[in-house]
Amino acid sequence: MSGVNRIPGGLLVDAARPVRFTFEGRAYDGLAGDTIASALAANDVRVLSRSFKYHRPRGIHSMAAWDANALVQLPGEPNVPAERTPIVPGLAVRGQNYRGSLAHDRDAWLGRFARFMPVGFYYRAFFKPHGAWQRFWEPRVRALAGLGAVALDAPHGHFDKVHNFCDVAVIGGGRAGLSAALAAAGAGDQVLLVDHNPVLGGALNYGRAAVERAATHAERDRLVGAVGGVRRITVMTGAVANGYFADHWLAIIQGSRLHRVRAGRVVLATGAIEQPAVFRGNDIPGVMLGSAAQRLIRLYGVRPGRTAVVVAGTDDGYGVALDLLDAGATVSAIVELRPEPSRDPRAVAAAGRNIRIVNDASIIAAEAVDGHLAAIAIRRQGDNTRHGEAIVCDLAAVSVGRLPAYQLALQAGGRLDYDDARAHFSIAGLPPGVTLAGWTAGEDIGANHPWPIYPHPDGKAFVDFDEDLQIDDIENAVAEGYREIELVKRFSTVGMGPSQGRHSALTAARLVAKETGRRVGDVGVTTARPPVVGEKLGVLAGRGFDPERKTAMHHRHLEAGAQMMTAGAWWRPAYYGVLAHRADAIAREVRAVRTAVGMIDVSTLGGLEIRGPDAAEFMNRMYTFTYTKQAVNRLRYVLMVNESGAIIDDGVACRFGDDHFYVTTTTTGSDRVYQTMLWWNAKWRLDVDIANATAAFAGVNIAGPRARDVLAPLVEGCGVDAGAFPYLGAFEARIAGIPARFLRVGFVGELGFEVHVPASQGEALWDALMDTGRGAGLVPFGVEAQRVLRLEKGHIIVGQDTDAMTTPEEADMLWAIAAKKPFFIGKRALVIRDKHLSRRKLVGFAVAGAPPLQESNLVLKGGNAVGFVTSVAWSPTLNRTIGLAYAAREDAAPDRSLVIRLDDGRDVRATVVKLPFYDPDAARQAL
Amino acid sequence: MKLLRCPLNGPRNISEFVCWGEVADQPDPATADDLAWTDYLYFSNNTAGVVFEWWCHTPTSYWFIAERHTVSDDVIRTYTMDEFRAIRRDGR
């Protein structure tokens, strides 16, 4: 037996497959297809959780997972919607937000203090004395508030993303959505039909629009069957369209997968959400929406109560009463809230089945015994007694009206109007390509009850179940001066909970309209933003698409035991060796370059080809140096500044012909430099072709006094001795049979050759050099050793030793500026900045010993920060700690003393040293 | 996600583009005084209305001009550089 309330006929459950699970430590039997809530309802468990503020017992309210009433705790996951989450064997479910037990919450006393906790309570009560909130109140309030508990040991989830396209996206698989999908497919469109529920059909599955269900079921079967037979329609069930973004871009979540769908058109057939009536005790377990009772009966085969009262403000209530009778419940009364008796055929049928109908009645209160519904007190027209008439019941099914599911429509730019005659919100003002269908469009939907709100002198008539807000709270918010709905929301928190106004927005708008003497349509609802329902962070984080770039020699680095690091999207070897001996490995590589020869992979440097008659003029404008007179087969340093005169990139330019420059950029700068060049030439229209050849080349730098010993046996077509190939020479020749470009550079301050070859030959180049270089003592070196080597030479790294303000003057690089050129980008700004020199300079410094200096440590002067460390390293060559830092301009002379604040708060003294630290005559690179 | 019609690649997701701001005429660096040049560098019109903007389709590094209403975020038209020069010559 799967529960005392189980009846046959549940559409989603399989009576032959029982499923045992636990709730609050007790075992229950449900059926395959049950949700946690339906299985518990079948077993007569009414209380599923405790409310947010007053810890009131709460149970099933919508059976659609629209609210916080039925959020439960699973072992690895808090705030799980019990009304939508299927049971599986062994599932261990607990209630939320209680101390002690769910049935006897020790914090339930809070409910009795409700009148001392008026709206805005938190903003005012804990304000004084100063500091009391943080020290005293916050820890206590935090212990009481919130819902589920985050499981820090939750199992790892796998989330991913899909991109998809369709001509028409239909959101909602009820009658209107099914019809819209068929119509669009019939017109030849590719259709994506999305429904939140496990099966298509929407309200056709559980609603009772007519006396007999047969016609409704026949219509459902016809429509669902037709959709299943059309190949142009793709159906996604159990999928929520959680956001509409510009140009019909939808975020659809199905399980652990986020579908980003670009649609040509969007049809919103999202239906309408049944609304609660507001009366004292309307949150007691056993009081639920009429549609919730129908969902339990028709979808899950669960009788929602033994003795029912139906509260009818619309004709749909009579359909609910018929369903309850068919489910074997006793219907004690239908309480008709409207003044006139209903003429609906369902009302006639209900009367014919001898249900008592109380016309023109109002509700006084629902009463609970042991945490669930025991009776409902009503007042008949003309009854002047204080307590009215009490009707014993364990279920009150409420049908007073609907609110179109407007969330996606409003996200798309629609606005709400209020139809006063039908007491309905309607949606207008949608952008082209977004249309509404069915209930969302106000079609086939009866008038709402205009005012199903019944205040009680003792309160507890809830407007917002998530936030435990009562009628008084909304009225008081207006009395405090918050007349606009957005302000009422912020002050009272109405609509901020998991239901996001689905059950409270209409009532809140009506109450604010009444209190401010306006139309409901003029009050409106608060801005609807994604997501429509709560979504997991895993869906947003999930698997990313972060591109990585590996050089042609990547595997050789790994084989040589390199520790890899990222530089932009690139992987580069940091050093060769194990982490435990990092410092030794770097020092060994530095010494090899200084005393013998080393090789570093420089494939990641950007490579741009500038070709055309205006190539030299283009270079002259882009960079600070002068290039018109640069000889063929020579290279020059390039320094790029932006229009504000700040350094943004550097490299070298090789001239391989009158109309051909090959320019290198920093590793992370190549795309930006390329984009910048194209932008400027879109304005200048010089006759040049600019190509980003970065990925086409692999390259190495062979540096050290024995560099020639490595290269000489392999190079064909040009000499490598000083006469044939001087410092700053650039030649195209061959190496080990591979066509190559040779650049004689001095970045690390030794005799050095960069060799650039087609990327496909990079590994062959590496192997050939390692092979012939062995005798000369060739070792590979990584980025860390290169940083030390260049620091010893006082060469800057753009982006590390420069920031968004650094000028060539601050970095002592005026030698790279051709001031006589009529124009280069940034020149005009540099002229202005020369008149207003900054208060800092980039200087070299040395410190005694090896204090724990870090990049970004502050340089202090008179207690104020005047600069910061940009580079610092132990120099194996000089046997001391050296670095670069911004210091006060007046301290930029050799032997001046700097104060640098360490991370631990201590200060160390550093001495300014004239750059470079190593080989000041630059003799070694010119060997 | 918004779509933008690139003159070279057709409609593409806005995440594939970068915007470098409103088209601004550079004063003559030889004659502009310091104040005029500083204005050129640092003052943006921030027009509430229709503006011409620099856009680049980053996967193809293709620069073009978009005519966009900054309040409604409607892109009225996009132009290749040749088309843009032509309308500029026409005095628009």
HADDOCK unambig.tbl for C-alpha pairs under 7 A between the chains (distance, minus, plus):
assign (segid A and resid 245 and name CA) (segid B and resid 1 and name CA) 5.44 0.50 0.50
assign (segid A and resid 246 and name CA) (segid B and resid 1 and name CA) 4.96 0.50 0.50
assign (segid A and resid 246 and name CA) (segid B and resid 2 and name CA) 4.81 0.50 0.50
assign (segid A and resid 247 and name CA) (segid B and resid 1 and name CA) 6.47 0.50 0.50
assign (segid A and resid 247 and name CA) (segid B and resid 2 and name CA) 5.47 0.50 0.50
assign (segid A and resid 247 and name CA) (segid B and resid 3 and name CA) 6.43 0.50 0.50
assign (segid A and resid 249 and name CA) (segid B and resid 1 and name CA) 5.49 0.50 0.50
assign (segid A and resid 675 and name CA) (segid B and resid 61 and name CA) 6.11 0.50 0.50
assign (segid A and resid 679 and name CA) (segid B and resid 63 and name CA) 6.55 0.50 0.50
assign (segid A and resid 828 and name CA) (segid B and resid 29 and name CA) 6.27 0.50 0.50
assign (segid A and resid 832 and name CA) (segid B and resid 34 and name CA) 6.47 0.50 0.50
